[in-house]
Amino acid sequence: MHSSFDYGGFAPCPAPFNMAAHVLAAGADLPEKAALIVLGPEGDDVWTYARLRQAVGGTATGLLRSGLKPGDRVLLRLGNTAEFPLAFLGCIAAGLLPVPTSAQLTAPEITKIAAEIAPACIIAGPDLALPDHAVPILTTQALEAFHDLPPADWQMGDPDRPAYIIYTSGTSGQPRAVVHAQRAIWARRMMYDGWYGLTPEDRLLHAGAFNWTYTLGTGLMDPWTLGATALIPAPGTPPGDLPALLLRARATIFAAAPGLYRQMLRAPLPELPDLRHGLSAGEKLAPSLREAWTTSTGTAVQEAYGMSECSTFLSGSPSRPAPGDTLGYPQPGRRLALLGPDGPVEAGTPGVIAIHRSDPGLMLGYLDQPDETAARFQGDWFLTGDIGVMDDSGAIAYLGRNDDMMNAGGTRVSPVEVETALGTHPGIQEVAACEVRVKADASVIAAFWTGPAPLSDTELAAYAAERLARYKCPRLFVRMDALPRGTNNKLLRRKLRQDWETAHGPT
């Protein structure tokens, strides 16, 4: 059986189309329903659908009155407040191209981004690094003044035209500017049943930052498209406070990255009678975390795999849970394959996870980088750079990044497999595996780990040997205070490797 899938049957995006209009259409019939609740320690900020639609439409008017023209790029430097999605959707409503960025970026980092995208304007919150770039700046105070302006008409047009630009995480190299089409939101409908099990009655609490595409999509735009309620913790909410917020807000679905699940499980969780299940994305969820969450809450965690260039497209769901330690199945409507050098591989054979260029959620390309864009394709297939293997049921297991895959005596080894085995040791809290060069012509598999007390290399080697083939076993064990992670809590194996080789590798 070849590992290719063509579920087909997904209706094409209608035309003319505007992404913001699509997101807020359901809310027109639900004016008094809570669209967004920002959960704060001293009270909640409630945005009804009427208030949300008015603020987005007024923001679009204000931006156009400020001299911006459809097609202009707008750099968003905003924190984890409601102004972020309002500015994002307001730009798209007006035909502008918003560029959301992490609040944690430094002045040099954001200056580099501004030089690449050449924004016509910057929308800036307080106390955030701004680029050395001579363009007008709109403050959040100015943005708030736009809310009550007469709503602008939706800028309708070709669903294939650009809608927004996001930056990849850069965990495997330099971050790239990814241009997405208006139709990207239409493709997210495949996730409703293929991952979320989302209904209009749900109250979905997402614990990520607004500027992260996982939060913007899963936490905000998807619930709004269906007329559900989005719940977001106020800025600065500690992870330990999230369980109480889930209970108080009567959340039915919880979404977060694996790192937040880990932090929340450090203390006993309260009973959560309204919670139906959790959602996880951003990096591979450790089986031990999944089991601990289910034991503590009685609910499952549905995991999804995706990337900045196409959001998520592989997942388990309440109606079709992922078997074993797999990522799950291609979402209905997707056309995917696992590719080798000669095309789709057989089931049971590792291959590069690939998306057909016809997928409505696939990016238009990397900004001003046609060669880089073309290099990611093999024929009509976009190569994710991640390795997977399909079982006989059609479920796909994740084996790691193509550039994270390790080589042991000529045999490729998945870091996830090594991490899963060592992660069950009671003295290990977190573990990351990568290949490090110890001599000019020799490299070994290394395991970097954190834990409350030192453990001997002998003990860890014996533990690994009981669970892994010899060629998969680490030859080097390094205890660390913490593993390096990116702004969205993704594990940075590349940085581990580079830092160790700089300090200990061959000269």
N, C-alpha and C positions, 0 to 999 in steps of 0.2 A: 504494500500500500504506500503510495507517494504521500509525503507530508505537505500537501497543498490543499487549500480550502477556498471554495467560492460559494458563500452562502447566498449571495445575490438577493434579488427581491426587495432591495431597499429603494424606496421612492427617491427620485432625483430631487435636488434642492429646487424649490420654486423660483421663478424669476418674474418681475424684478424682486430684489431681496435686500433687506438690511438686517444685520445681525442683532442690533439693539432692539429693533422693532419686534423681531422674532422672540427675543428673550422676555419682553414685557407684554406680549400680546395677551397671555392668559390673565394677567393682572388687571386688564381693563374690565373684566367681569367680576373682579374680587376687590373692589376699592377699599373696603374696611378690613380686609384680612391682613395679618402681619406677614409682610414679605421678608423683613430682616429684623432681628433682635440682637443688638450688641449687648452682651451680658456683662454688666459691671458690678463691682463690689458694693457700690452705693446706689444702685438702681440701673434699670435697663433702658436703652435707647431703642424705641420701637418705631420702625418704618413700615407703615401700611403700604399696600400696593398703590393707592392713590398718591401718597406722599412720594413714593419712589419714582413713579412715572412722571410726576410733575417736576421733581428735582432733576431727573435725567434730561427731560425735554427743555427745562429752563437752562441747564448747564450747556446744552447744545447751542441754544440761542446766544448765551453769553459769550461762548467761545467764538462764534461767528461774528458777533458784534465787536469782539476784540481785534478783529482784522485777520483772523485765520481763514484760510480757504480750503475747501474740500481737497484732499490729497496731501495737505500739510502733515508733517510728523510732529507729535507732541510728546515730549519726554516727561514721564510721571515720576516724581520724587516725593512719594507720599508714604506715610506710616500706616499702621494697621487700624485705620478708621474708615467710616462709611464713605468718606470723600474719595477713597480709592476706586471702588466700583462705580460711583457716580461719575467721576471723571472719565473712567475707562469707557463706560457705555455712552456718556454724553459726547465724547469724541466720535465714537462710531456712528451715533445717531446723526451727527453733523457731517459725516463723510471724512473726518480726520483720522489719522493713523496714530493711536496711542502706543507708547512704548513703555510698559510697566517695568520697573527695575527694583531690585532688592534695596530695602532701607539700609542694609548693612554695608553697601558699597562705599568705598573711600573716595575722596576727591580725585585722585589720579585714575581710579577705575572708572568713575562716572564721566570724567573728562574724555577718556578714550572712547567710551560709548557715544558720547555726544559728537565727537569728531567723525565717527562712523555713520551715524544716522542723520546728522545735520538737522536737528529739530528747528521748527519755526518758533517754538515756544516751550517753556518749562513750567509745569505745574508743581509747586514745591510746598511741602509741609515744613513746620518748624524743626530746627535742629538736625536737619539732614544735609549730608555733603552735597554740594552743588558743583557742576562742572565749570571749568574755566572756558566758558563759551558765551559769546556776546549775543544773546537773544533775550526777548522779553520774558519775565518771570511772573506768573500768576500765583498768588498766595492762596492758602485755603480760605482766608477771609474773603478774598475776591470771589472764590468759587462758591462760597455759601451765599453770597449776594445774588448769584445767578439763579438760585433754586426757584425763586418765585416769578421769574420772567415768563412771558408767554412761551409755551413749548414750541420748539422748531419743528418744521415738517421733517419726517424721516427722509434721509438721503437714500433713495432707492436706486438699484442698478443691478449690474451683472453680478451674480453670486460668486464668480471667480475673481472679482477684483479684490485688491488687498483690503484688509480690515484692521489688522494690528501687527505689531512686531514684538517678539519676545526673544530673550537671550537664553541659549542653552546653559546648563550648569557649568560646563567647562571641566567636568571631572576627568575627561579623557583627553584634554588638550585646551586650546584657547576657546573661550565662549564665542558662539556664532550668533549673529542676528538672524532670526527665523521669521520669514514673512508668511502670515497666514491669511487665507481668503475669508470672505464673509461666510461662505458655505461651511466653515469649520464648525460652527455651532450646530448646523443641521446634522452633521455626522455624530454629534454627541448623543443623539437620540438612540443610537445603538447601545449605549451604556445603560439606559434606564432599566431594561430587563436583563441585558447581558452582564451587568455588574451590580447595579445598585439595588434593584427591586424597589425603585422609587415610585411613590404615588403622590397625588396632590395633597393627601392628608398627612404626609410625613413632616416631621420637624428634624432637620438634619443639622447637626452640630459639627462644624469643621474647625480643627484646632490649628490650622496653618495660617501663615501671614497672607493678607489679601493679595499681595503682589505675586505670589506663587501661582502658576497656572493651575495647579492641583486645587487650590482654594478658589480661585476665580471661577473655574469650571464646575467642579464637584460641589463646592461649598456654597456657591452663589447663583451662577447663571443657570445651572441645570434645575435646581429647585424652583427658581423663578419662572423658567420656561413652562414648568408643569403647574405652577400656582401653589407650590408647597412653601414652607417657611424655613428660611435659613437662619441658623443660630451661630454667632461668632463671639468668642471670648473677647473681652475688652483688652486693649494693649497692655502688655506686662503681666497678664494672668499666668501665675506659676503652674507648671504641669500638675502639681499636687492638688490644685483647686478644681481641675477639670471634672473629676468624678462628681463632686457636689453640684457643679453646674449642669452636668447631664441630668442629675436627679431633679434639680430645681426647675430646669427648663422643659422637662418632660420630653427629652430628645428621644426620637424613635430610631435614628441612625446616627452613628458616630464615625467621623472620618479623620484620619491622621496618618502621619508617617510612622514606620516601626519604632523609631527612637522615642516618640511620645508614648506609645503603648508601653514601652520598656520603663519609662520614668513613672508612669501612672501606676504600674504594678509593683512598685517598690513598697507600697503601703496597701493594707486591705481596702477593697472597694466596697462601697455601700450597695445595697440592693437597688437595681435599676429596673423597675417593673415596666417602664414604657419602652425600653430599648429592645429593638428587634435584632439588630446585628451591627457589626462594625465594618468599616471599609479601610483598606490599607493600600498605599502606593508610594512611590518614591524610591524604594529599594526593596530587596527581597526580605520578606517577613520570616524570621527564624521560627522553625516549628515549635521550639520551646515557648516562645512568646505567644504564639497562637493557642497552644494548649493552656498556658497560664490564664489567658484572657477568657477562654471558654469555661475553664474551671471556676474562675472568679465571678463571671457574669451570667453563665448559662447561655451565652449567645456566641454565634460563630463570627469569624472575621473573613470577609470576602476580599480577596487580594486581586489587584489588577496590575498589569504591566503595560507601560507605555513610554513615551518620550516626548520631548518638546516639539519634535517635528510632526507628531501625529496624535498627541494625547494618548489615551489608553485604547487597546484593541484586543488584548488577551485578558481573561478574567474568569474567576468563579462567580457565581451568583446564588441567591437564595433558592432559585428554582433549579439550578444546575451547579452544585458545589464542585470546586476543584478537587479531584481525587488525589489522595496522598500528599506529597510535597510538590505538586505541579503548580504552574501559574493558573491553569484552567484551560478554557476553550476560546477559540476565536469568537468574538461577539457576533451575533446575527447581523448579517449585512456586510461583514468584512471579507476581503479576499487576501489571504495570507499564504505564505509558503516558508518552508525551511530549505535553504539553498546550499548546495555544494558547488564545486567548480562547473559542473555540467547541468545544473538545474536542480529541481526539487529532489531531495534525498528520500530514501525509504524510511518508513517508521523504524524507530530504534537507532537511527544514525544521526549524530549531531549535525546541525546545519545552522546557517545564519538566518535569524528570523527576518523575514522580508514582508513588505507591504506593497500591494499593487498600486501603481501610480494613479489608478482610477478612484482610489479611496477618497471620498469627499473631505475627510479630515486631514489629509496629507498636505503638508506645507506647499506654498508656491515655490519656495526656494530660499537659499541663503542670500541675504541682502547684498546686491552688487558682487556676487561671487558665482558666476555661472559655471566656472570650472569645478569649484568645490561642490556645487549642487549636482552636476553631472557625474562626479566621481562617486556619489552615493548610490548610483543606480547600476544594476546589472540587467540590461534589457529594460523591461517594463517594471522591474522590481526595485523598490527602495530598500537598501540594506541598512538595518538598524545598527549593525556592529555587535549585536548580542547573539550568543549561541544558545540554542535550545534543542530539545529532542522530543519527538512525539511518541506517545504510547499507542496501543491498539485502539483505545477509545477516542483518540483524537485530541487528548489533553497534552499540553506542552510543558515540559519541565525546563526551568531556567538553569543554564550552566555557567553563566557569567558573561562579562564583556569579552569581545573578541581580543581586545588588547589587555584584558585582565587574566585571560586564560594562561595557565602555567604549563611549562614544559618539563617533564620528568623523564629523562632518558629517551627523549623522542616521542613520548606519549603526552597528549594534552590532558591537563587536569583542571577541573573547575574549582575556583576558590570557594564557591558556595558549598560544594561537597565537603571540603576540608573544614570549613567553618561550622557546618551543621554537625559534623562528628565531634569536634572539640567543644562546641557550644553546650553540649550536654554535661560537661564536667561540672560538678557542684561548686568548684572553686573558681570558675571562670564566669565573669559577667558578660563580657563582649570579646569577640575574636575576629580578626581579619587575617586572611591568608594572601600572600603574594610571592612572586618569584623575585629573589634578590641576587645580584651578582656578587660573589665572594672573591672571585679571582678574575683575571682578565678573560679567561676561557672557561669559567665554571660558574654556575648559578645553582641555588637550592630553593626549595619551598620553605618559606618562613611563616611562622604563626605569631602575630602580635596580639597580645591579650591583656585584659584588665581583670582585676579581682581583688578581694579584700586582703589577701595574704599571699606571700611568695609561695610558689610551687616549684619543685625541682624539675629540671629538664628531663631527668630520668623518668619521673612520674608521668609527665605529659607525653613523652615519647611512647611509653608503655600504653597509655590510655589511647593514643592515636593508633598504635599498632593493633589494638583489639578491634578497631572499627574501620580501618582503612587498609587497602592494599598497600604493600610496602612502598611502591613507587609514588603513592599519594601522600605518604607521611611527611610532615615537616621535619627538616633537619636542623632548624633553628627556631628557638622560642624566645620571644622578647616580651617582658612584662612592661606595660605602660600605664601612666596615670589616666590617660584617656586616648581614644582613637580619634584621628582627625576626621572632621566632617565638614561638609559645605554648608552654605547658608540655609539650605532646605533639609539639613540633617542627613544628607547622603554620605555614605562611607567613602573616603578618599583613599582607595588603595594605591593609586598612583603616587600620591604624596608620601605614603608610608614607605614605598619602595625608594623613592628619590631621597627622602631624608635619611634612611638607613644607609644607602649606598654612599651618600655624601660623607657621612660620619665614619663608616666602617668598611666601605667597599674598596675595590682595588684602586690604586692611584695611577 
